[in-house]
Amino acid sequence: MTEESRTPFSAWLRSQSEPDWTAVVTHPFAEAIGRGTAGMRRYLEQDFQFVDAFTALLGAAVAAADTFESRVAVGRFLGLTVADTERGYFHRALAEVGGEPAPPTLEPVTVEFRDLMDEVRRGQDYPLILAVLCVAEWAYLGWASRIVELPDGFVHREWIELHSGPEFEAWVGFLRGELDRLGPGLDEDGRAKVLDVFRRATTLERRFFDMALG
Ligand SMILES: Cc1ncc(CN)c(N)n1
C-alpha cells in the first residue's frame, strides 16, 4: 500500500496544495479579521460577487451529485445558510461598512475565481465541483477556527462565526467525506484533474486575501 492510497483523498489534495494552503489559513488579512481591525468594505464587496457564483455552484452540486443524500446535504446548506444567514449578513454588513452590493469594478482575482466556478459548474463533474467547494469552505474553517477571542464588532465577529463552530465543521466534514468517498474510484487522470482544480482554487483564495489586504 502506498502512502497516497492510505491518506484520505481530501488530506492528500490539501498536502499537495502547499505552501498556498498554509498561507491562506495564516494570512495577515484573516488574522486582522480576528483582531477586528481588517478593513472589510472592499473585501465584502468583492466577496459578495464571489458568493453569487458560489451559490450557482452549490446548485450545480445538487444537480451533479451521485446520491439523493448528497443532494439533500448540499441543498440544505444552500437554503438554510447561504440563502438565509449569509445573505442577511451581507446586506447588514455592506450597509454598515458603506459597501456596494454591485461594485462598479471586479478585481482580477474575483473575475478569475468566478471564471473557475463557472468552468466547473458548466462541466457538471461532481468531484471537480466538490474540489472548489471544499477548498472554499475548508480553508475558511482553517483561518476562522484559529481565532480564540471573538472581536466585538458584528461585521468581523459574525463573519468568523459563519465559518466556524460545529455546524460549519460538519459541513466541511461532509465535503471532505464526499471527496474521500469518490477519490479512490477515480482513475489517475480523474485524480489529476481534481488536484488541478483544488490547487487553482487554493491559489485564488490566497490571492483573494492578498487583494483584500490592498
Ligand atoms: C473567497 C471566499 N472563499 C471562501 C468563502 C467561504 N464561503 C468566501 N466567502 N469567500
Ligand as a Chemical Component Dictionary entry (heavy atoms), coordinates in Angstrom:
data_LIG
# 
_chem_comp.id                   LIG 
_chem_comp.type                 NON-POLYMER 
_chem_comp.pdbx_formal_charge   0 
_chem_comp.three_letter_code    LIG 
# 
loop_
_chem_comp_atom.comp_id 
_chem_comp_atom.atom_id 
_chem_comp_atom.alt_atom_id 
_chem_comp_atom.type_symbol 
_chem_comp_atom.charge 
_chem_comp_atom.model_Cartn_x 
_chem_comp_atom.model_Cartn_y 
_chem_comp_atom.model_Cartn_z 
_chem_comp_atom.pdbx_ordinal 
LIG C1 C1 C 0 -13.189 33.999 -1.441 1  
LIG C2 C2 C 0 -14.037 33.199 -0.469 2  
LIG N1 N1 N 0 -13.676 31.918 -0.205 3  
LIG C3 C3 C 0 -14.478 31.193 0.633  4  
LIG C4 C4 C 0 -15.597 31.712 1.219  5  
LIG C5 C5 C 0 -16.386 30.888 2.166  6  
LIG N2 N2 N 0 -17.635 30.540 1.670  7  
LIG C6 C6 C 0 -15.903 33.014 0.911  8  
LIG N3 N3 N 0 -16.987 33.615 1.419  9  
LIG N4 N4 N 0 -15.099 33.768 0.071  10 
# 
loop_
_chem_comp_bond.comp_id 
_chem_comp_bond.atom_id_1 
_chem_comp_bond.atom_id_2 
_chem_comp_bond.value_order 
_chem_comp_bond.pdbx_ordinal 
LIG C1 C2 SING 1  
LIG C2 N1 SING 2  
LIG C2 N4 DOUB 3  
LIG N1 C3 DOUB 4  
LIG C3 C4 SING 5  
LIG C4 C5 SING 6  
LIG C4 C6 DOUB 7  
LIG C5 N2 SING 8  
LIG C6 N3 SING 9  
LIG C6 N4 SING 10 
# 
